């Protein structure tokens, strides 16, 4: 079984992912257990506060910031200024390339999620899900 990551993403970036104008997710730190082919579940942060879909990891790169920008500038969904502000103070950035992007038929709002999985807290950045937790989340989103 591959790893399942619950990733917190701001609403504007989640929209770009589902519009296919953002096909790489940028991170300052690489999730250690995340590999090519793994599943990433998208939790959209405030004000939406809902799990809205998923994608599979196509590829992950870790590169010096300038090299990373050169590779992702047309697919990251952010400006040069936003990119360099985000990576201020770090030498190496992470790019998680997306494939098989899937939007749930309905968002799984935080109150519905907590109803079925009371111990599952939305992540500040990311957390891992078990297969059984994902099965519940997926069933709520595909009703």
C-alpha positions as CSV (number, residue, x, y, z in Angstrom):
1,X,0.0,0.0,0.0
2,X,1.3,3.4,-0.9
3,X,1.5,6.3,1.6
4,X,-1.5,8.6,2.0
5,X,-0.8,12.2,2.9
6,X,-3.4,14.8,4.0
7,X,-2.0,18.1,2.8
8,X,-3.3,21.5,3.9
9,X,-3.6,23.9,0.9
10,X,-4.9,27.5,0.7
11,X,-8.2,27.9,-1.1
12,X,-6.7,29.9,-4.0
13,X,-4.1,27.2,-4.7
14,X,-6.6,24.4,-4.5
15,X,-8.7,26.1,-7.1
16,X,-5.7,26.4,-9.4
17,X,-5.0,22.7,-8.9
18,X,-8.5,21.7,-9.9
19,X,-8.4,24.1,-12.8
20,X,-5.1,22.5,-13.9
21,X,-3.3,25.8,-13.9
22,X,-1.1,24.6,-11.0
23,X,0.5,21.2,-11.5
24,X,3.2,21.3,-8.9
25,X,2.8,21.8,-5.1
26,X,5.6,23.7,-3.5
27,X,6.9,22.9,0.0
28,X,9.7,24.2,2.1
29,X,10.2,20.7,3.6
30,X,9.7,17.3,1.9
31,X,7.3,15.0,3.7
32,X,9.7,12.1,4.6
33,X,7.4,9.2,3.6
34,X,6.1,10.7,0.4
35,X,7.2,9.0,-2.8
36,X,6.3,8.8,-6.5
37,X,2.9,7.2,-6.9
38,X,1.6,8.0,-3.4
39,X,-1.8,9.6,-2.8
40,X,-2.2,13.1,-1.5
41,X,-5.6,14.1,-0.1
42,X,-6.3,17.9,-0.3
43,X,-7.6,19.7,2.8
44,X,-8.5,23.3,1.9
45,X,-7.7,25.6,4.8
46,X,-9.8,28.4,6.2
47,X,-12.3,29.7,5.4
48,X,-13.4,26.6,3.4
49,X,-12.1,24.0,5.9
50,X,-12.9,20.9,3.9
51,X,-11.3,17.9,2.2
52,X,-12.1,18.4,-1.5
53,X,-10.2,15.8,-3.5
54,X,-6.8,14.2,-4.2
55,X,-4.0,13.7,-6.6
56,X,-1.2,11.2,-7.1
57,X,2.5,12.1,-6.9
58,X,4.0,12.1,-10.3
59,X,7.5,13.1,-9.2
60,X,9.2,14.9,-6.4
61,X,12.2,17.2,-6.8
62,X,14.5,18.9,-4.3
63,X,16.5,21.7,-5.8
64,X,18.3,24.9,-5.0
65,X,15.6,27.7,-5.0
66,X,16.7,29.3,-8.3
67,X,16.9,26.0,-10.1
68,X,13.4,25.0,-8.7
69,X,11.9,28.3,-9.9
70,X,13.4,27.7,-13.4
71,X,11.6,24.3,-13.5
72,X,8.2,25.3,-12.1
73,X,7.7,29.0,-13.0
74,X,5.0,28.2,-15.6
75,X,3.2,25.5,-13.6
76,X,3.3,26.7,-10.0
77,X,0.4,29.1,-10.1
78,X,2.4,31.9,-8.3
79,X,4.5,34.9,-9.2
80,X,8.3,35.1,-9.0
81,X,7.9,37.5,-6.0
82,X,5.5,35.1,-4.2
83,X,7.9,32.2,-4.9
84,X,11.0,33.9,-3.5
85,X,9.0,35.2,-0.5
86,X,7.8,31.7,0.3
87,X,11.3,30.3,0.2
88,X,13.1,33.1,2.0
89,X,15.7,31.7,4.4
90,X,16.0,28.3,2.8
91,X,18.5,27.1,0.2
92,X,16.6,24.1,-1.2
93,X,12.9,23.8,-2.1
94,X,10.6,20.9,-2.8
95,X,8.3,20.5,-5.8
96,X,5.6,17.8,-5.7
97,X,4.4,17.2,-9.3
98,X,0.8,16.2,-9.6
99,X,-1.1,13.7,-11.7
100,X,-4.5,12.1,-11.7
101,X,-6.1,15.1,-10.0
102,X,-9.6,14.2,-8.7
103,X,-12.2,16.4,-7.1
104,X,-14.7,14.8,-4.8
105,X,-18.3,15.1,-5.9
106,X,-18.9,17.0,-2.6
107,X,-16.5,18.6,-0.2
108,X,-16.1,16.9,3.2
109,X,-16.5,19.8,5.6
110,X,-14.7,19.7,8.9
111,X,-17.8,19.1,11.0
112,X,-18.7,16.0,8.8
113,X,-15.1,14.8,9.0
114,X,-15.0,15.1,12.8
115,X,-18.4,13.3,13.1
116,X,-16.9,10.2,11.5
117,X,-13.2,10.6,12.6
118,X,-13.3,12.5,15.9
119,X,-9.5,12.2,16.5
120,X,-8.5,13.4,13.0
121,X,-7.3,17.0,13.2
122,X,-6.7,19.0,10.1
123,X,-3.0,19.6,9.6
124,X,-1.2,22.9,9.7
125,X,1.0,21.5,6.9
126,X,0.5,17.8,6.4
127,X,-0.2,14.5,8.2
128,X,-0.4,10.9,7.1
129,X,-3.7,9.0,6.9
130,X,-4.2,5.3,7.4
131,X,-6.0,3.4,4.6
132,X,-9.1,3.0,6.8
133,X,-9.2,6.8,7.5
134,X,-8.9,7.5,3.8
135,X,-11.6,5.0,3.0
136,X,-14.0,7.0,5.3
137,X,-12.9,10.4,3.9
138,X,-13.3,9.1,0.4
139,X,-16.8,7.7,1.0
140,X,-17.9,11.0,2.5
141,X,-16.7,12.9,-0.6
142,X,-18.1,10.5,-3.2
143,X,-21.7,10.4,-2.0
